[in-house]
Amino acid sequence: QQHGRDFLGCLRGLVVTASIASQLFTDAAAPLLRELHGVAVTYSRGLRSVSLTAIPSVIDYEAFSQDDGILTTTAEHRQYVIRAVDLSFEGLPSVPKLRDRITEEIDGQLKVYEVGPIAGKPLAELQSAAGDQWLVRARRVE
């Protein structure tokens, strides 16, 4: 019975260590990911806005049109990884809020996404152990 407890304790230690190692790797890789996959967006709240670099990912696609045999799809839902320090208005740090807007140029057209919860997930979550980046969910509105 003692060996069983020792094994479980060791297993818990490995899981915690692996989780910490994974988070450290993610945090260390963030600048490279931003450089390679980051896109310029405008984050707006009412009349205030800030230009920043975000890492987008698509949550959901919807078929849009078929021209000249080419199927065009459009992302209806997106997630953006945004550095917390970049999300500031007039020098004051902020947090993502419901109905904020993210404007991104995609294939030469400006697409507007509105921040909000998607599929039961919150509108934003802190993404790193240091709490220095947000995962923001948004739905296309324009």
N, C-alpha and C positions, 0 to 999 in steps of 0.2 A: 504494500500500500504506500509506503514511503517513496518507493521508486516511481509510482504513478504520479504522486504529487510533484516530485522532482522533475519528471518529464514534462508535466503540464506547465510548471513554472518556467522551464527552459523554453518550451514552445511559445509561451506568452512573450518571453524576452526576445525571441527571434522575430516574432510578428511585430513587436514594437520597434526593434532595430531596423527591420526591413521597411517599415512605414516611415521611420525617420530618414533612412537612407534615400528612399524614393522621393520624399519631400525635399531633401537637400539637393538632389539631382534636378528636380523640377525647378527649384528656386535658382540654381546655378545656370540652368539652360535658358531661363526666361529672356535674358538680353539677346541671345543668339536667335531664339524663336521670334522675338519681336523684329529683329533685323531681317530675318529671312522671310517671315510670313506676315509681318505687320502691314497694315494699310492705313492711309490717312483718312480720318473720319472727323466729322464735326459733331460734338456732343452738345445738345441744346436743352435748356430749361427756360421756358418762357422766352423772354427777350435776350437772355444771357446765353453765350455759347463759348466753347473752347475747342481749338483744333488739337488733335492728339493722334497718336499711333495706337491702333488696337489690333489684336489678333482675332480675326473672325473665324467662325465655323458655322456650317449650315446644320440646322436641326431638321428642317422639313422643306421639301421641294413641292412645287405645284406646276404642272404643265401649263404653259402660257400661250404659245402659238406655234404653228408650223409654216415657215416661209421657205420657199425654194427647196423643199425636202429636208430642211434643217429644223429639228425640234428645239425650240427655245424653252428653257425652264427658268423659273424664277424662284428664289429662296423666299419662302413665306415667313419662316422663323429662323433667327440667327442667334448665336451667342458671341459675345465679344469679351476677350480678356483685356482689361484696361488697368494700367498701373494706377494705384490709388493716388499717388502724388500728382499724376496728370489730371485727375478729375477735380479741378478747382475752378471756382468762379471768382474773379476779381481778387485772386491771391488767397482765397479762403478754401480750405479742403472741404470736399463734399462727399456725399454717398449717393449712389444711384437711387432715383425716386420714380414712382409710378408716373407714366406719361412723359418722361424725358424722351428726347428724340435723338437718334443717331443717324446722320446722313453720310452715305458712302457712295462713291462713284463706282459703278459696276458696268463694265462694257460700254463706257462712254456716257452712261445715264446716271443721274442722281437718284438713289433709292433712299427712302426714309423709313426707318424702323422705330417703333414706339416701345419703350421699355415697359415690361410688365411680366407677371408670372406666366409660365407656359407649361401645359400638361401637369399641373399640380406642383411644379417646382417654383421656388421663390424667384422674384424678379432679379435678384442679385445675391451672390455669395462671395465671401472672402475666399480666395483661391489658394493662398500660400500660407505656410506656417508663420511667416513674419507678418501676415496680414497686409501685404503691400500690393496686392492686385485683386481686382474684382472680376468675377465671371458674371456678365450682364446678359440677360435674356431679352429678346425684343421680337416684335411681330411687324411685318411690313405693312405700312399704311399708305405709302405713295410710291 
